[in-house]
Amino acid sequence: MRSLSLLLLAALALSSCKAADGESDRPESALDFPRPDRPVSDLGSNAFSTETARDAKGEAETVMDLAEIELGTTVADIGAGEGYYTVRLAKRVGADGRVLAQDIDEEALERLGNRVEKERLDNVSIKLGAGDDPRLPEKSFDRIFMVHMYHEVQEPYAFLWRLWSALNEGGQVIVVDVDRPTDQHGIDPLLLSCEFRQVGFELVAFKDAPELAGYYAQFKAAATRPEPKDIKPCRGPGSKPAGGAGNAEK
């Protein structure tokens, strides 16, 4: 009985340590990576705006033109939601291109699957992702879209680190977001650039774009990717200094 009691006490102590470290709410697969030194937005609605209103501003066409999406391009649409970009990308890349629609919302993916089937988009596939892992196949995409969703990624350093290997040679990541605090469904573009840089990306294009309700940023994979233990979290605007934390660019 004494041995059993000691084991129970040890288990409770271990559990308390994890809770004290603030790691109990994180997936085990994210523990090798730092937390973001900033708030993370709650998940928003999958319907960012009506598709008619977005098309009236030329949103998708603008982003696809900036990203140089053409026939035969392979694209991953991260946070695909109801499929606004997915269906338009599918038509732009044509029969020789491919679009993978990814989201962490299973119900949204089910609705999107019904839409893809109804519109007979044979070049679209659907995949369930995770908050710390996009679960994309390696060396598979010319472009990866993250539109009005990056600020909702719960484990951005783990997520981006795993995203790095999904790009083809010369592939790039496209981010559309809003310049406002991360707990208000946006992210400072300097902070965005810093977080991408910390995990092995380089900014290659940036554009303020009112027609996109925010800004457009484009990143490429750098020559090397750091080890998870070497990643230092960027400090968001207004956050308290943290030991060893890297600042957002100023």
C-alpha angles and dihedrals in degrees: 000000000000090000092050091050091051091051091050091049091050092051091049091048091051091049091050091050092053091049090047090052089055092235101112093092094052127089113252090238090063099050095094089061129071122253115246111266090227140057121283121221120245114248109279131207117296087227102073089177136330113294091231091056092047092049091048087062091045092239103154094039091051094050094044091049092049090047091049094234109180141158111309097020117142112221137180115206105204115201089015094172112169091357105254092147096029096064094043093047090050091057093044097051094045131200093318093052130073134217124195113197112205132183139150092227108091094192092052090050091051091053090046090050090055090050093049090051093046093050091042095233098172093175094062127091128181130221136180113231134192134233092253101029131044088201094219124159115254122263093002110119138068091191134017116198123209105175120180091333112083092092088062096057105116097205105028098171094050091042096051093042090058092042090059094073094051094071124098117229104290091015120144141201119233119207126186115184145137128261100241137098117304093239088057097058099269142075135222106253091227090055091046091053091047094052092049091048092052092062099043110281133122126211110239103168139017131179134173103227120182090182087064093049088243138008139316122229130179126197136186129201113264120229092266139024120220124238112260092247091057096055114109117199117241116236114241123223110282096011121130117258113266126201111263094000118142118230126235111256114277 
